[in-house]
């Protein structure tokens, strides 16, 4: 995992912890309100209070939407990372297989070269032996003619 994605995950975890803490506060507030009933007909809301409540609700919705978007981005990045690792692993395996085949081909070529050299040396020895025999025969003939 890269440092950028690690930082992004850390930031998302912090935001998640903040949201969880806010949810706990809201649960406590709801529990206290359930304990004592409130008559809505007696409540008077000023426009400032309504504006603040609307802003809080809009902020929570935006925060939740942003968190969903961030989670989707992280999941997409994780899937891309996994695909990249899979492709990289496959490429490494293919490279190793190609190296093994190349090594086998080199070994086979060396065997063939050694066999050809051995055959050439054998033929060269035969031709030298034949030349030696011919020279020996020729020298015997020359010595025989001189007598």
N, C-alpha and C positions, 0 to 999 in steps of 0.2 A: 504494500500500500504506500503511495507516495505521501510526502509530507503535506502537500496541498489537500489531498483527499482526507488525510488524517486530521488536519486542522478543520476541514469542513465537517467531518463526523463529530469532532469535539464540540464545535459550535452548535451543531444540531442537538447533541446530547445536553448542552447547557440550556438551550431553548426548551427542550423537552422537560428538563428538570424544573425550569421556571413555570412552564404550563401546568405541570403536575402539582407544584406548590400552590399555584393560583386555584386550581381545581379543589385542592384540599381546603383552602380558605373558603371557597364558595360552598363546599359541602357543610362546613361548620356554620356558616351564615344561614344556610338553608335549614339546618337542624334547629338553630335558635329561633328562626322565624316560624318553624312548624310548632315549636313548643308554645309560642304565644300567638294566637291568631290576630291577624291585622285586618281591619275593616278598610277596604279600598275606598269605600264611599266617603270616608272621613279624611283620606289622604289628599293633600293638595300638592301638586307638582308645579314648580316654577319652570319657566322655559329654559333656564340655565341648567336645572337638574335634568330635564328631559334631554337637552343637548349633550350633557356629560354622559348620561346613560347610553344615548345613541352612539356617541363616540367610543365608549367602552365596548359596546356590542360590536361595532364596526371593526374596532381594533382586534377583538378576539376572533372574529370571522377571518379577518385578513391574516392574522397570525396563524390560525389553523390552516388556512389555504396555503400560506407560504410554507408551513411545515410539510404539508402534503406534497407540495411541489419539490421541496428540498429532498424529501424521502424518495420521491420518484427519480430525481436526478441522481441521488446516491445509488439507488438500485440499478439504474441504467449504467452508471459508471462501473459498478461492481460486475455487472454482466459483461460489459466490454472488457474489463480486466481479465475475467475468467476466460473469455474467448481468446484474448491475446495470449494468455498463458497456454491454452490448449494448442493454438497455432504454433507458438514458439516451441513447445514440447514436441509436436509432430515434426516440425522442421529439423529439430536437433536429432530426432530418431532417424529421419530420412537421411540426414547428413552422415550419421554414423553408419547406416546401412550402405550408403554410397562409398564411404571410406573403406568399409570391409570388402566390398566388391572390387574396389580399386586395388587393395592390397592383394586380394586373391589373383587378380589379373596380372599384377606385377610379379607375383611368385611364379605363376604359370609361364610368363614370358621369360623369366630368368631360367626356369627349367628348360625351356625350349632352346634358349641361347646356349646354355651349358651343353645340351645334347648335340646341337649343331657344331659347337666348337670341338667337342670330343670326337665327333665323326670326322671333322676336318683334320684334326690332329692325327687320327687313325689313318686317314687316306694319305696324309703327308708322310707318315712313317712308312706306309706301304710303298709309296713312290721312292722314298729314300732307300729302302731295302732293295727295291727293284734296280735302282741306279747302282747301288753297291754291288749287287749280283752281276749287273751288266759290266761294270768296271772290272770286277774280278775276272769275269769271263774274257773280257777284252785283254786284260793284262796276261792271262794264261795263254791266249792266242798269240800275243806279241812275243812272249817269252818262248813259246813253242816254235815260232817262225825263226827266231834268232839262232836256234840250235841247229 
